Amino acid sequence: TVQRRPLKLRRISRKDQEKLEAACGTGFSVCWHGGLVNRCRIVRLLFLSGKLRLTLEEAYLVHSRVVEWGARHSSDRIPDKALGVDPLTVKVLRWAMSSWSRVRFLNKYALGYLIPCLMMDVLPAIACGTHFTVQLDRVIDGVADRVAAGRTIQRIWLTAASLQLQSQPQMSALIFSGYYRRGVIFSTNSRSIEQVRKVNYLYSQLTGRGAEMTLWFCRIGYGAPAKARSLRKPLQDMIIGTG
């Protein structure tokens, strides 16, 4: 499960860190980003990438389809109660997300991105045990490498769950940094290019490596498990009939 709400500030024990590191397997390694300096870097990085995510029309087109409103569980979307924001913000988001013109109006005249960004990106970045990335020994190339990468993520996540650790992937910054480094034109908004340049700089400053050498970026910590979550699709919905 993904826990998007604040976690305890308690430091992850070295024993638990070693178990997570061992779960990586060959070809991958865990890099821990603890300490006050790294925490401040991550807050700045996630705020900038969160603002970008919440103000791009291309991102809106995705987000408007993936949230299930008024739900605690969903088989194919994110229930609104799992977003990590308070009930009032959920109501505002639900109203705004019904059209891009509303989102654009709020962002332009009322800093509409600010509260969601603070609640979904900044506060969780502060309220956790630590952050970590899973680094690659070499660039992923081909299907076999991608399957091995998926197995690594599953092992780490399942190991964390067995240790009563809650986690939340923080992939927006990694994705935007990757777009910049690969020269991907992902938006018609020209200002977004300068913003992703800053995201890439901050991410590279944090890790010392490029996004292409990172598999996973995550926060982790001790705390209560999520009470709202996305569920797996029923098996029958994933089987392609051959008859």
C-alpha positions in Angstrom: 0.0 0.0 0.0 1.0 3.7 -0.4 0.8 5.8 2.8 0.6 9.4 1.7 -0.1 10.8 5.2 2.6 11.9 7.7 4.7 9.3 9.3 6.9 9.2 12.5 10.2 11.1 12.4 11.8 8.2 14.1 15.0 7.2 12.4 15.0 3.9 10.5 17.1 1.4 12.4 20.3 0.1 10.9 19.0 -3.4 11.1 15.9 -2.5 9.0 18.1 -0.6 6.6 20.3 -3.6 6.0 17.2 -5.8 5.3 16.0 -3.4 2.7 19.4 -3.2 1.2 19.6 -7.0 1.0 16.3 -7.1 -0.8 17.7 -5.2 -3.8 19.6 -8.2 -5.3 22.4 -7.8 -7.8 22.6 -4.9 -10.1 20.8 -2.5 -7.7 21.7 -0.6 -4.5 19.9 1.5 -2.0 21.2 5.0 -1.3 19.9 6.7 1.8 19.2 10.5 1.9 19.0 11.2 5.6 20.1 14.3 7.5 18.8 17.9 7.7 20.5 19.1 4.5 19.1 16.3 2.4 15.7 16.8 3.9 15.7 20.4 3.0 16.9 19.6 -0.6 14.1 17.0 -0.9 11.4 19.5 0.3 12.5 22.0 -2.3 12.7 19.4 -5.0 9.3 17.9 -4.3 7.6 21.3 -3.9 8.9 22.3 -7.4 8.0 19.1 -9.0 4.6 19.1 -7.2 3.8 22.6 -8.4 4.7 21.5 -12.0 2.5 18.4 -11.7 -0.5 20.5 -10.4 -0.3 23.3 -13.0 0.3 21.5 -16.3 -2.7 20.9 -18.4 -1.2 17.6 -19.7 -1.0 16.4 -16.0 -4.5 17.5 -15.4 -5.8 15.3 -18.2 -4.3 12.3 -16.4 -5.3 13.3 -12.8 -8.9 14.1 -13.7 -9.3 10.4 -14.7 -7.4 8.6 -12.0 -9.2 9.8 -8.8 -12.3 8.0 -7.6 -14.3 10.6 -5.6 -16.1 9.7 -2.4 -14.3 6.4 -2.1 -12.1 4.7 0.5 -11.1 1.8 -1.8 -10.9 1.6 -5.6 -10.0 -1.3 -7.9 -8.7 0.8 -10.7 -8.2 4.4 -9.5 -6.9 6.3 -6.4 -9.7 6.8 -3.9 -9.9 10.4 -2.7 -9.5 9.4 0.9 -6.0 8.1 0.0 -4.8 11.4 -1.4 -3.4 12.6 1.9 -5.4 15.9 2.1 -8.1 17.1 4.5 -11.8 16.8 3.7 -12.1 20.5 2.7 -9.2 20.3 0.3 -10.8 17.2 -1.2 -14.0 19.1 -1.9 -12.1 22.0 -3.5 -10.1 19.5 -5.6 -13.3 17.7 -6.7 -14.9 20.9 -7.8 -11.8 22.2 -9.6 -10.9 18.9 -11.3 -14.1 18.8 -13.2 -12.7 21.2 -15.8 -9.2 22.6 -16.8 -10.6 26.1 -16.8 -11.4 25.9 -13.1 -7.9 24.5 -12.3 -6.3 27.2 -14.4 -8.4 30.0 -12.8 -7.5 28.8 -9.2 -3.8 28.5 -10.0 -3.6 31.9 -11.6 -5.7 34.0 -9.2 -5.6 32.0 -5.9 -2.4 30.0 -5.9 -4.7 26.9 -6.1 -1.7 24.5 -6.3 -0.2 25.7 -3.0 -2.3 23.9 -0.4 -2.4 20.6 -2.3 1.3 20.8 -2.9 2.0 21.5 0.8 -0.2 18.7 1.9 0.7 16.1 -0.7 4.4 16.9 -1.2 6.0 19.1 1.4 4.5 17.8 4.6 5.0 14.1 3.8 8.6 14.9 2.8 9.2 16.3 6.3 7.1 13.8 8.3 8.9 10.5 7.6 11.8 8.5 8.8 14.0 9.1 5.7 14.1 9.0 2.0 16.0 6.6 -0.3 16.7 5.9 -3.9 17.4 2.6 -5.6 20.3 3.1 -8.0 21.2 1.1 -11.0 24.6 -0.4 -11.7 24.0 0.1 -15.4 21.3 1.6 -17.6 18.2 -0.6 -18.0 18.2 -2.1 -21.5 15.5 -4.6 -22.7 12.6 -6.6 -21.3 14.7 -8.8 -19.1 16.2 -5.8 -17.3 12.8 -4.3 -16.8 11.4 -7.5 -15.3 14.4 -7.6 -13.0 13.8 -4.0 -12.0 10.2 -4.7 -11.2 11.1 -7.7 -9.1 13.5 -5.5 -7.1 10.9 -2.9 -6.4 8.4 -5.6 -5.3 11.1 -7.2 -3.0 11.9 -3.9 -1.3 8.2 -2.9 -0.9 7.3 -6.3 0.6 10.3 -6.2 2.8 9.3 -2.8 4.1 5.8 -4.1 4.8 7.2 -7.1 6.7 9.1 -4.6 8.9 6.0 -2.5 9.6 7.4 0.3 7.6 5.1 2.5 5.5 6.2 3.9 2.2 5.3 6.3 -0.6 6.9 6.5 -4.0 8.0 10.1 -4.9 8.3 9.6 -8.7 7.3 13.0 -10.1 10.7 14.5 -9.5 12.4 11.5 -11.0 10.1 11.4 -14.0 10.5 15.2 -14.7 14.3 14.9 -14.4 14.2 12.0 -16.8 12.2 14.0 -19.3 14.7 16.8 -19.2 17.8 14.6 -19.6 16.2 12.8 -22.5 14.9 15.9 -24.2 11.2 14.8 -24.0 8.7 17.5 -25.0 5.9 16.7 -22.6 4.0 20.0 -22.5 3.1 22.9 -24.7 3.8 25.2 -21.8 7.2 26.8 -22.6 7.8 27.7 -19.0 7.8 24.1 -17.9 11.1 23.5 -19.7 12.9 25.9 -17.3 11.1 24.3 -14.3 12.1 20.8 -15.2 15.7 22.1 -15.7 15.6 23.2 -12.1 14.0 19.8 -11.0 16.8 18.0 -12.8 19.5 20.2 -11.1 18.0 19.6 -7.7 17.7 15.9 -8.2 21.2 15.5 -9.5 22.5 17.6 -6.5 20.7 15.2 -4.2 21.8 11.9 -5.7 25.0 12.8 -7.5 23.7 10.8 -10.4 21.3 11.3 -13.3 17.7 10.1 -13.3 18.6 7.4 -15.9 20.6 5.7 -13.2 17.8 5.7 -10.6 15.1 3.1 -10.5 13.0 4.2 -7.4 12.7 7.3 -5.3 10.7 6.8 -2.1 10.0 8.1 1.4 9.7 5.6 4.2 8.9 5.6 7.9 7.2 3.9 10.9 3.6 4.7 11.3 0.0 3.5 10.9 -0.9 1.7 7.6 -3.1 3.5 5.1 -6.9 3.1 5.8 -7.8 4.0 2.2 -6.1 2.4 -0.8 -6.2 1.2 -4.3 -7.0 -2.5 -4.7 -5.9 -5.0 -7.3 -8.2 -5.5 -10.2 -10.3 -8.7 -10.1 -8.5 -11.5 -11.9 -11.3 -12.0 -14.4 -10.8 -8.3 -15.6 -7.2 -9.0 -16.5 -7.6 -12.2 -18.4 -7.9 -11.9 -22.2 -10.3 -14.6 -23.5 -9.1 -16.8 -26.3 -12.3 -18.6 -27.1 
